Amino acid sequence: MKIKAKHKPLLKKMGLSEDDFARFDGKHVSYEFDLERGVRIYDPFYTTSYDEYIGIDGWSAWSSENDTFMSHILKGSGEKREGTKAPRPKADIQQMSSYLQKKFGKSSETDVQ
């Protein structure tokens, strides 16, 4: 799909790059232009670098709306996720066994029959 030169700055303002323009095939990735609202992209499978919300119909918000809903929600989530990836010490089998025996009051030997 050919992208008009005057529309490229609007698409870039939405976060797209030159590499993304090669993905516009007119079927799975496309865009439309409106004089009042600007541009919006059709990218239901998130194949471009556009990282804001794309509706269930596959269309993004119009460029004039300056939609930042997703980036505001996800702000700081990367740091939180990295904190959960920190290595954790492995549990000692004896400690776990004694804890479970205290909690449930039974020995694992009597449970197996």
Residue frames relative to the residue before (quaternion, step in Angstrom):
aa qw qx qy qz dx dy dz
M 1.0000 0.0000 0.0000 0.0000 0.00 0.00 0.00
K 0.3593 -0.7322 0.5406 0.2061 3.54 -0.89 0.95
I 0.2063 -0.7645 0.6028 0.0981 3.54 -0.92 1.00
K 0.4263 -0.7114 0.4965 0.2561 3.56 -0.73 1.05
A 0.5877 -0.6175 0.4068 0.3283 3.56 -1.05 0.88
K 0.6764 0.4983 -0.3065 0.4476 3.60 0.99 -0.75
H 0.6558 0.4981 -0.3141 0.4724 3.62 1.24 -0.30
K 0.5312 0.6650 -0.3990 0.3412 3.60 1.16 -0.49
P 0.6535 0.4997 -0.3500 0.4481 3.67 0.85 -0.73
L 0.6346 0.5204 -0.3315 0.4653 3.59 1.04 -0.71
L 0.6617 0.4940 -0.3011 0.4769 3.57 1.00 -0.83
K 0.6426 0.5116 -0.3208 0.4716 3.58 1.03 -0.75
K 0.6108 0.5484 -0.3429 0.4567 3.58 1.09 -0.70
M 0.6544 0.4983 -0.3003 0.4830 3.58 1.19 -0.55
G 0.6459 -0.5502 0.3133 0.4265 3.59 1.27 -0.05
L 0.5106 0.6429 -0.4304 0.3750 3.59 1.23 0.09
S 0.2859 -0.7489 0.5753 0.1623 3.54 -1.23 0.55
E 0.7025 -0.4290 0.3464 0.4500 3.56 -1.31 0.08
D 0.6208 0.5473 -0.3414 0.4455 3.60 1.03 -0.74
D 0.6297 0.5460 -0.3292 0.4440 3.58 1.06 -0.73
F 0.6082 0.5826 -0.3611 0.4003 3.58 1.02 -0.71
A 0.6132 0.5491 -0.3495 0.4475 3.61 1.11 -0.54
R 0.6417 0.5414 -0.3180 0.4404 3.61 1.19 -0.46
F 0.5406 0.6158 -0.4057 0.4050 3.59 1.24 -0.25
D 0.0100 -0.8328 0.5516 -0.0462 3.56 -0.24 1.31
G 0.5337 -0.6445 0.3965 0.3776 3.58 1.25 -0.10
K 0.7141 0.3956 -0.2470 0.5220 3.58 1.25 -0.25
H 0.8069 0.2275 -0.1043 0.5351 3.59 0.60 -1.15
V 0.7683 0.1137 -0.0757 0.6253 3.56 1.21 -0.50
S 0.1980 0.7650 -0.5905 0.1638 3.56 -0.75 1.06
Y 0.2228 -0.7513 0.5956 0.1766 3.55 -1.27 -0.14
E 0.1465 -0.7552 0.6234 0.1398 3.51 -1.33 0.20
F 0.2910 -0.7611 0.5662 0.1246 3.51 -1.21 0.66
D 0.0315 -0.7577 0.6518 0.0090 3.52 -1.14 0.79
L 0.5468 -0.6556 0.4120 0.3186 3.60 -0.85 0.96
E 0.7392 0.4129 -0.2310 0.4793 3.59 0.95 -0.82
R 0.7866 0.3617 -0.1718 0.4700 3.58 0.92 -0.89
G 0.5259 -0.6377 0.4160 0.3791 3.61 1.17 -0.31
V 0.6491 -0.4768 0.3839 0.4516 3.57 -0.92 -0.93
R 0.0435 -0.7420 0.6640 0.0819 3.51 -1.36 0.28
I 0.3269 -0.7617 0.5276 0.1857 3.55 -1.09 0.61
Y 0.2878 -0.6922 0.6336 0.1913 3.49 -1.31 0.58
D 0.2435 0.7558 -0.5588 0.2393 3.57 -0.39 1.26
P 0.0547 -0.8674 0.4933 0.0352 3.61 0.58 1.11
F 0.7276 0.4129 -0.2398 0.4925 3.60 1.17 -0.45
Y 0.4171 -0.7334 0.4447 0.3007 3.60 1.29 0.26
T 0.2310 0.7974 -0.5244 0.1891 3.59 0.80 0.96
T 0.6563 0.4557 -0.3158 0.5118 3.60 1.22 -0.27
S 0.6105 -0.5591 0.4093 0.3837 3.57 -1.28 0.00
Y 0.3640 0.7130 -0.5092 0.3160 3.60 1.23 0.30
D 0.0982 -0.8543 0.5102 0.0133 3.58 -0.50 1.17
E 0.5149 0.6045 -0.4455 0.4135 3.57 1.18 0.39
Y 0.7361 -0.4384 0.2967 0.4218 3.54 -1.34 0.12
I 0.0959 -0.7380 0.6658 0.0536 3.53 -1.09 0.86
G 0.4517 -0.7330 0.4463 0.2439 3.55 -0.67 1.11
I 0.6963 -0.4752 0.3424 0.4149 3.54 -1.31 0.25
D 0.6430 0.5118 -0.3186 0.4723 3.57 1.21 -0.46
G 0.5845 -0.6224 0.3455 0.3893 3.60 1.31 -0.01
W 0.6367 0.5443 -0.3212 0.4418 3.60 1.26 -0.16
S 0.4134 -0.6740 0.5572 0.2535 3.53 -1.17 0.72
A 0.6191 -0.4725 0.4363 0.4506 3.53 -1.32 -0.14
W 0.5885 -0.5532 0.4432 0.3889 3.56 -1.26 0.29
S 0.6019 -0.5964 0.3944 0.3557 3.57 -1.08 0.71
S 0.6342 0.5420 -0.3372 0.4362 3.61 1.06 -0.61
E 0.6157 0.5703 -0.3435 0.4215 3.61 1.20 -0.40
N 0.2139 -0.8103 0.5151 0.1799 3.59 1.24 -0.41
D 0.1035 0.8389 -0.5212 0.1173 3.56 0.90 0.99
T 0.0505 0.7938 -0.6029 0.0629 3.58 -0.72 1.10
F 0.1783 0.8351 -0.5012 0.1404 3.57 1.19 0.54
M 0.7214 0.4499 -0.2638 0.4557 3.60 0.72 -1.05
S 0.6773 0.4884 -0.3203 0.4474 3.60 0.85 -0.83
H 0.6309 0.5107 -0.3445 0.4717 3.62 1.10 -0.53
I 0.6534 0.5051 -0.3175 0.4660 3.58 0.97 -0.78
L 0.7574 0.4036 -0.2032 0.4714 3.56 0.88 -0.97
K 0.4070 0.7216 -0.4753 0.2961 3.60 1.25 -0.04
G 0.8243 0.2015 -0.1721 0.5003 3.57 -0.77 1.04
S 0.5239 0.6517 -0.4241 0.3478 3.60 1.18 -0.21
G 0.5844 0.5872 -0.3742 0.4167 3.61 1.11 -0.55
E 0.6660 0.4868 -0.3019 0.4779 3.57 0.95 -0.85
K 0.6424 0.5181 -0.3261 0.4610 3.59 0.98 -0.79
R 0.6508 0.5168 -0.3149 0.4586 3.57 0.99 -0.84
E 0.6340 0.5299 -0.3305 0.4561 3.59 0.98 -0.81
G 0.6375 0.5359 -0.3263 0.4470 3.58 1.05 -0.70
T 0.6760 0.4820 -0.3003 0.4696 3.58 1.07 -0.63
K 0.6267 0.5413 -0.3374 0.4476 3.58 1.24 -0.30
A 0.4237 0.7164 -0.4664 0.2995 3.59 1.25 -0.11
P 0.5429 -0.6293 0.4329 0.3490 3.61 -0.99 0.75
R 0.1943 -0.7775 0.5922 0.0833 3.52 -0.97 0.90
P 0.5150 -0.6395 0.4590 0.3392 3.58 -1.01 0.70
K 0.4666 -0.6655 0.5036 0.2929 3.56 -1.07 0.74
A 0.5010 -0.6601 0.4751 0.2960 3.54 -1.05 0.76
D 0.4321 -0.6696 0.5430 0.2648 3.54 -1.10 0.78
I 0.5074 -0.6785 0.4425 0.2938 3.58 -0.79 1.05
Q 0.6556 0.5107 -0.3177 0.4566 3.60 0.94 -0.84
Q 0.6441 0.5121 -0.3246 0.4665 3.59 0.97 -0.80
M 0.6576 0.5036 -0.3101 0.4667 3.56 0.93 -0.88
S 0.6488 0.5264 -0.3147 0.4504 3.57 0.95 -0.89
S 0.6888 0.4647 -0.2943 0.4722 3.59 0.84 -0.91
Y 0.6169 0.5408 -0.3457 0.4554 3.59 1.04 -0.71
L 0.6880 0.4769 -0.2849 0.4671 3.58 0.88 -0.94
Q 0.6281 0.5252 -0.3393 0.4631 3.59 1.06 -0.70
K 0.6460 0.5042 -0.3210 0.4748 3.59 1.01 -0.78
K 0.6907 0.4993 -0.2843 0.4391 3.54 0.92 -0.92
F 0.8097 0.2729 -0.1244 0.5045 3.58 0.83 -0.99
G 0.4259 -0.7684 0.4095 0.2461 3.59 1.27 -0.15
K 0.6686 0.4646 -0.3174 0.4863 3.62 1.17 0.22
S 0.4270 -0.6601 0.5515 0.2789 3.51 -1.24 0.50
S 0.5393 -0.6354 0.4395 0.3351 3.54 -1.04 0.69
E 0.5939 0.5738 -0.3695 0.4261 3.62 1.17 -0.48
T 0.6868 0.4722 -0.2950 0.4672 3.61 1.00 -0.71
D 0.6171 0.5628 -0.3448 0.4284 3.59 1.19 -0.45
V 0.6909 0.4529 -0.2761 0.4912 3.60 1.09 -0.65
Q 0.1678 0.7869 -0.5774 0.1387 3.60 -0.62 1.11
